[in-house]
Amino acid sequence: MRRIAIASDHAAFDLKAELAGWLVELGHDVIDLGTDGVASVDYPDFGYKLANAVARGDAEMGIAICGSGIGISIAANRHPGCRAALVGEPLSARLAREHNDANVIALGARLIGPEMAKACVEAFLETPFAGERHLRRVEKLSRPKVE
C-alpha cells in the first residue's frame, strides 16, 4: 500500500472525496490537501500544494483533479520534482508510469466519471516504471533547459 496525496479545486471536490474514500478502503494512506468544499477556489494553489508534497516525499504519488484536469496539471508540473500526467483512460495512465515515471496523475472531473477515474488511478498505481531506455529522458524532466 502507498501514501498518496490528493488535491482538487471546487469543480472536482466530489470526485476527490469519492476517490479518497475508495483509496482508504483499499488500504492506502491518503493525505487530503483540499479543497474542503464546493466554494470557488483557485486550482493552481492546490496543484502547487500537491506537487510540493510529492517532491518533498510526504507522499509517494499524487492525484490532482480539477474540472478539466488541465489547469491543475499545468500548476503541478511547474515543480521540477513533479511529473504530472493528465489522463482520461487507463492506457494513458499505465504509459505515464511505465515510460515517464509520472508521480502525479491528473484527472478532469467534468470529463470522466468516478468509475473511469478509479480505473485510471488503479492502472497508475499498479504500473511500475520500466526504467532502462526511458530513464535518460525522465532525468531530463527534472533539469529543464530554459533559454
LOLODREN-782859 format. One record per residue (C-alpha): x, y, z; residue number from 1; residue in one letter. Coordinates in nm, 2 decimals, padded with zeros to 4 digits, always signed. Last residue first. Layout:
{x=X	y=Y	z=Z	num=NUM	residu=A}
...
This chain:
{x=+01.66	y=+02.97	z=-02.25	num=147	residu=E}
{x=+01.52	y=+02.72	z=-02.02	num=146	residu=V}
{x=+01.68	y=+02.38	z=-02.02	num=145	residu=K}
{x=+01.47	y=+02.17	z=-01.78	num=144	residu=P}
{x=+01.65	y=+01.96	z=-01.52	num=143	residu=R}
{x=+01.38	y=+01.74	z=-01.35	num=142	residu=S}
{x=+01.24	y=+01.63	z=-01.69	num=141	residu=L}
{x=+01.59	y=+01.54	z=-01.81	num=140	residu=K}
{x=+01.60	y=+01.25	z=-01.56	num=139	residu=E}
{x=+01.29	y=+01.11	z=-01.74	num=138	residu=V}
{x=+01.46	y=+01.11	z=-02.07	num=137	residu=R}
{x=+01.77	y=+00.92	z=-01.95	num=136	residu=R}
{x=+01.55	y=+00.68	z=-01.76	num=135	residu=L}
{x=+01.33	y=+00.58	z=-02.05	num=134	residu=H}
{x=+01.58	y=+00.34	z=-02.21	num=133	residu=R}
{x=+01.63	y=+00.15	z=-01.89	num=132	residu=E}
{x=+01.34	y=+00.23	z=-01.65	num=131	residu=G}
{x=+01.01	y=+00.05	z=-01.70	num=130	residu=A}
{x=+00.84	y=+00.25	z=-01.42	num=129	residu=F}
{x=+00.59	y=+00.02	z=-01.24	num=128	residu=P}
{x=+00.22	y=+00.01	z=-01.31	num=127	residu=T}
{x=-00.02	y=-00.08	z=-01.03	num=126	residu=E}
{x=-00.08	y=+00.28	z=-00.90	num=125	residu=L}
{x=-00.14	y=+00.43	z=-01.24	num=124	residu=F}
{x=-00.37	y=+00.14	z=-01.36	num=123	residu=A}
{x=-00.57	y=+00.17	z=-01.04	num=122	residu=E}
{x=-00.59	y=+00.55	z=-01.07	num=121	residu=V}
{x=-00.72	y=+00.53	z=-01.43	num=120	residu=C}
{x=-00.98	y=+00.26	z=-01.34	num=119	residu=A}
{x=-01.09	y=+00.47	z=-01.05	num=118	residu=K}
{x=-01.13	y=+00.78	z=-01.27	num=117	residu=A}
{x=-01.33	y=+00.56	z=-01.52	num=116	residu=M}
{x=-01.56	y=+00.45	z=-01.24	num=115	residu=E}
{x=-01.60	y=+00.81	z=-01.10	num=114	residu=P}
{x=-01.69	y=+00.97	z=-01.42	num=113	residu=G}
{x=-01.47	y=+01.14	z=-01.68	num=112	residu=I}
{x=-01.47	y=+01.48	z=-01.84	num=111	residu=L}
{x=-01.61	y=+01.72	z=-01.57	num=110	residu=R}
{x=-01.38	y=+01.57	z=-01.31	num=109	residu=A}
{x=-01.07	y=+01.61	z=-01.53	num=108	residu=G}
{x=-00.79	y=+01.39	z=-01.39	num=107	residu=L}
{x=-00.42	y=+01.44	z=-01.32	num=106	residu=A}
{x=-00.20	y=+01.16	z=-01.21	num=105	residu=I}
{x=+00.11	y=+01.25	z=-01.02	num=104	residu=V}
{x=+00.44	y=+01.06	z=-00.99	num=103	residu=N}
{x=+00.49	y=+01.00	z=-01.36	num=102	residu=A}
{x=+00.77	y=+00.76	z=-01.43	num=101	residu=D}
{x=+00.75	y=+00.87	z=-01.79	num=100	residu=N}
{x=+00.75	y=+00.54	z=-01.98	num=99	residu=H}
{x=+00.58	y=+00.29	z=-01.75	num=98	residu=E}
{x=+00.40	y=+00.54	z=-01.52	num=97	residu=R}
{x=+00.26	y=+00.76	z=-01.80	num=96	residu=A}
{x=+00.20	y=+00.45	z=-02.01	num=95	residu=L}
{x=-00.03	y=+00.30	z=-01.75	num=94	residu=R}
{x=-00.23	y=+00.61	z=-01.70	num=93	residu=A}
{x=-00.26	y=+00.66	z=-02.08	num=92	residu=S}
{x=-00.39	y=+00.30	z=-02.11	num=91	residu=L}
{x=-00.63	y=+00.35	z=-01.82	num=90	residu=P}
{x=-00.84	y=+00.63	z=-01.97	num=89	residu=E}
{x=-00.87	y=+01.01	z=-01.94	num=88	residu=G}
{x=-00.51	y=+01.11	z=-01.84	num=87	residu=V}
{x=-00.33	y=+01.42	z=-01.75	num=86	residu=L}
{x=+00.02	y=+01.33	z=-01.65	num=85	residu=A}
{x=+00.20	y=+01.51	z=-01.36	num=84	residu=A}
{x=+00.58	y=+01.47	z=-01.33	num=83	residu=R}
{x=+00.67	y=+01.66	z=-01.02	num=82	residu=C}
{x=+01.02	y=+01.73	z=-00.89	num=81	residu=G}
{x=+01.07	y=+02.02	z=-01.13	num=80	residu=P}
{x=+00.77	y=+02.20	z=-00.98	num=79	residu=H}
{x=+00.58	y=+02.38	z=-01.26	num=78	residu=R}
{x=+00.42	y=+02.05	z=-01.35	num=77	residu=N}
{x=+00.17	y=+02.07	z=-01.06	num=76	residu=A}
{x=+00.03	y=+02.40	z=-01.20	num=75	residu=A}
{x=+00.00	y=+02.27	z=-01.55	num=74	residu=I}
{x=-00.17	y=+01.95	z=-01.41	num=73	residu=S}
{x=-00.41	y=+02.17	z=-01.21	num=72	residu=I}
{x=-00.51	y=+02.37	z=-01.51	num=71	residu=G}
{x=-00.56	y=+02.08	z=-01.75	num=70	residu=I}
{x=-00.75	y=+01.84	z=-01.53	num=69	residu=G}
{x=-01.07	y=+01.96	z=-01.70	num=68	residu=S}
{x=-01.28	y=+02.04	z=-01.39	num=67	residu=G}
{x=-00.99	y=+02.00	z=-01.14	num=66	residu=C}
{x=-00.81	y=+01.69	z=-01.00	num=65	residu=I}
{x=-00.46	y=+01.62	z=-00.89	num=64	residu=A}
{x=-00.37	y=+01.27	z=-00.76	num=63	residu=I}
{x=-00.03	y=+01.22	z=-00.61	num=62	residu=G}
{x=+00.23	y=+00.96	z=-00.56	num=61	residu=M}
{x=+00.49	y=+00.86	z=-00.29	num=60	residu=E}
{x=+00.36	y=+01.11	z=-00.04	num=59	residu=A}
{x=+00.54	y=+01.34	z=+00.20	num=58	residu=D}
{x=+00.85	y=+01.29	z=-00.02	num=57	residu=G}
{x=+00.93	y=+01.65	z=-00.06	num=56	residu=R}
{x=+00.85	y=+01.63	z=-00.44	num=55	residu=A}
{x=+00.51	y=+01.47	z=-00.37	num=54	residu=V}
{x=+00.41	y=+01.73	z=-00.11	num=53	residu=A}
{x=+00.54	y=+02.02	z=-00.32	num=52	residu=N}
{x=+00.35	y=+01.90	z=-00.62	num=51	residu=A}
{x=+00.03	y=+01.87	z=-00.42	num=50	residu=L}
{x=+00.05	y=+02.22	z=-00.28	num=49	residu=K}
{x=+00.14	y=+02.36	z=-00.62	num=48	residu=Y}
{x=-00.16	y=+02.20	z=-00.78	num=47	residu=G}
{x=-00.39	y=+02.31	z=-00.49	num=46	residu=F}
{x=-00.29	y=+02.67	z=-00.52	num=45	residu=D}
{x=-00.31	y=+02.65	z=-00.90	num=44	residu=P}
{x=-00.67	y=+02.53	z=-00.89	num=43	residu=Y}
{x=-00.80	y=+02.86	z=-00.75	num=42	residu=D}
{x=-01.10	y=+02.83	z=-00.51	num=41	residu=V}
{x=-01.48	y=+02.86	z=-00.56	num=40	residu=S}
{x=-01.68	y=+02.71	z=-00.27	num=39	residu=A}
{x=-01.75	y=+02.34	z=-00.34	num=38	residu=V}
{x=-01.58	y=+02.20	z=-00.02	num=37	residu=G}
{x=-01.26	y=+02.12	z=+00.16	num=36	residu=D}
{x=-01.01	y=+02.18	z=-00.11	num=35	residu=T}
{x=-00.80	y=+02.01	z=-00.01	num=34	residu=G}
{x=-00.47	y=+01.85	z=+00.07	num=33	residu=L}
{x=-00.61	y=+01.51	z=+00.15	num=32	residu=D}
{x=-00.32	y=+01.28	z=+00.25	num=31	residu=I}
{x=-00.43	y=+00.92	z=+00.19	num=30	residu=V}
{x=-00.27	y=+00.61	z=+00.34	num=29	residu=D}
{x=-00.38	y=+00.33	z=+00.11	num=28	residu=H}
{x=-00.57	y=+00.02	z=+00.24	num=27	residu=G}
{x=-00.81	y=-00.03	z=-00.05	num=26	residu=L}
{x=-01.09	y=+00.13	z=+00.16	num=25	residu=E}
{x=-00.86	y=+00.43	z=+00.21	num=24	residu=V}
{x=-00.83	y=+00.45	z=-00.17	num=23	residu=L}
{x=-01.21	y=+00.44	z=-00.22	num=22	residu=W}
{x=-01.26	y=+00.72	z=+00.04	num=21	residu=G}
{x=-01.00	y=+00.94	z=-00.13	num=20	residu=A}
{x=-01.15	y=+00.86	z=-00.48	num=19	residu=L}
{x=-01.50	y=+00.96	z=-00.37	num=18	residu=E}
{x=-01.39	y=+01.28	z=-00.19	num=17	residu=A}
{x=-01.18	y=+01.38	z=-00.49	num=16	residu=K}
{x=-01.47	y=+01.32	z=-00.73	num=15	residu=L}
{x=-01.70	y=+01.54	z=-00.51	num=14	residu=D}
{x=-01.44	y=+01.82	z=-00.48	num=13	residu=F}
{x=-01.36	y=+01.83	z=-00.85	num=12	residu=A}
{x=-01.52	y=+02.16	z=-00.95	num=11	residu=A}
{x=-01.41	y=+02.31	z=-00.62	num=10	residu=H}
{x=-01.04	y=+02.25	z=-00.68	num=9	residu=D}
{x=-00.86	y=+01.93	z=-00.61	num=8	residu=S}
{x=-00.59	y=+01.76	z=-00.41	num=7	residu=A}
{x=-00.48	y=+01.41	z=-00.33	num=6	residu=I}
{x=-00.16	y=+01.28	z=-00.17	num=5	residu=A}
{x=-00.10	y=+00.91	z=-00.17	num=4	residu=I}
{x=+00.10	y=+00.70	z=+00.08	num=3	residu=R}
{x=+00.11	y=+00.35	z=-00.07	num=2	residu=R}
{x=+00.00	y=+00.00	z=+00.00	num=1	residu=M}
